[in-house]
Amino acid sequence: MVVILFLFYFIFRSPIYAVTEADSISAQIEIYATKLTVLRKQKNSLSKELDIINTTYSQTELKIKQTELSIKILTQEIDILNQDIAKLDNSINQTTLYLLERIKQSYRLSKK
């Protein structure tokens, strides 16, 4: 039962969606970078400058969204790792108690 739950956890985890969203954002950032390159090659005009400002603004918004998404993914991974560390810590404590008990028993048996 535990194995089945473990498999479901890894199959239906949401970071897959987050990676796809991150790829989409990266593609949009590249589109804006290309548009900025084209705009900078055009003749100087007020509309060109406004297009550059608007495109730069949109690109910056996407970079912020991409960074926030990365932070969200890393926070989720840190939470998972903290849970794993807590489980391992508990396991070490239980194993230590068991080992100490076995040492006491061995010492008592050797005294007899």
ZAKESE-775921 format. One record per residue (C-alpha): x, y, z; residue in three letters. Coordinates in steps of 0.05 Angstrom, whole numbers, padded with zeros to 5 digits, always signed. Example, Ala and Ser with C-alpha at 12.3 -4.5 7.8 and 13.67 -1.06 7.14 Angstrom:
+00246-00090+00156ala+00273-00021+00143ser
END
This chain:
+00000+00000+00000met+00057+00048+00018val+00091+00032-00048val+00028+00048-00087ile+00020+00114-00051leu+00093+00129-00063phe+00085+00116-00138leu+00022+00159-00142phe+00060+00216-00108tyr+00115+00217-00160phe+00069+00205-00219ile+00019+00261-00203phe+00067+00314-00176arg+00055+00384-00202ser+00127+00407-00218pro+00116+00376-00288ile+00066+00432-00301tyr+00113+00483-00272ala+00170+00461-00318val+00124+00467-00378thr+00102+00536-00356glu+00175+00556-00345ala+00192+00533-00416asp+00133+00573-00443ser+00157+00635-00406ile+00228+00625-00432ser+00201+00621-00503ala+00161+00685-00494gln+00223+00721-00467ile+00262+00700-00529glu+00206+00726-00574ile+00210+00793-00539tyr+00286+00794-00545ala+00280+00782-00620thr+00227+00837-00625lys+00273+00885-00588leu+00330+00870-00636thr+00285+00884-00696val+00258+00948-00665leu+00328+00975-00648arg+00348+00968-00722lys+00289+01012-00745gln+00295+01086-00757lys+00288+01131-00697asn+00217+01151-00684ser+00171+01162-00625leu+00130+01100-00640ser+00194+01058-00645lys+00216+01083-00576glu+00147+01068-00547leu+00149+00998-00577asp+00218+00986-00547ile+00193+01010-00479ile+00130+00967-00482asn+00168+00906-00505thr+00221+00915-00452thr+00167+00923-00400tyr+00132+00859-00423ser+00198+00821-00425gln+00215+00845-00354thr+00146+00823-00328glu+00158+00753-00357leu+00228+00749-00326lys+00197+00767-00259ile+00143+00714-00268lys+00197+00663-00288gln+00237+00680-00225thr+00175+00674-00181glu+00160+00607-00212leu+00231+00583-00199ser+00225+00606-00127ile+00159+00569-00119lys+00189+00504-00147ile+00251+00510-00104leu+00208+00523-00042thr+00167+00461-00056gln+00231+00420-00065glu+00260+00448+00000ile+00196+00429+00037asp+00200+00358+00009ile+00274+00353+00029leu+00259+00380+00099asn+00206+00325+00107gln+00256+00273+00082asp+00308+00300+00132ile+00258+00296+00189ala+00242+00223+00170lys+00316+00206+00167leu+00328+00240+00233asp+00272+00200+00265asn+00300+00136+00234ser+00370+00151+00261ile+00341+00164+00330asn+00303+00099+00330gln+00363+00061+00304thr+00407+00092+00358thr+00359+00072+00413leu+00355+00002+00385tyr+00431-00002+00381leu+00440+00023+00452leu+00390-00029+00477glu+00427-00084+00440arg+00494-00061+00470ile+00463-00063+00540lys+00437-00133+00527gln+00504-00157+00500ser+00540-00128+00560tyr+00492-00161+00609arg+00500-00228+00573leu+00576-00223+00574ser+00575-00210+00649lys+00539-00275+00663lys
END
